[in-house]
Amino acid sequence: MLTIHYTTFCRLCISALHFNENRQRHQATKKDTEVRWQISYAKGKKGEQAIVKPCKTAVTYGIYSLM
């Protein structure tokens, strides 16, 4: 019974570290330093209204190199 709680706690800690590492990613840029944007369609609006969001840089997995 104890190992189930221990492994769950370890997974929780790893996910928290991963979130903290990637929470402030910068906006992605093109080669000519122009910022990138993406178009998103909300399900609640049934695709009638487009929302423009900034593209973020790629997610990093640096915490897993420590293991």
PyMOL commands that set and color helices and strands:
alter all, ss='L'
color gray80, all
select helices_A, chain A and resi 2-22+62-66
alter helices_A, ss='H'
color red, helices_A
select strands_A, chain A and resi 37-41+50-54
alter strands_A, ss='S'
color yellow, strands_A
deselect
rebuild
show_as cartoon
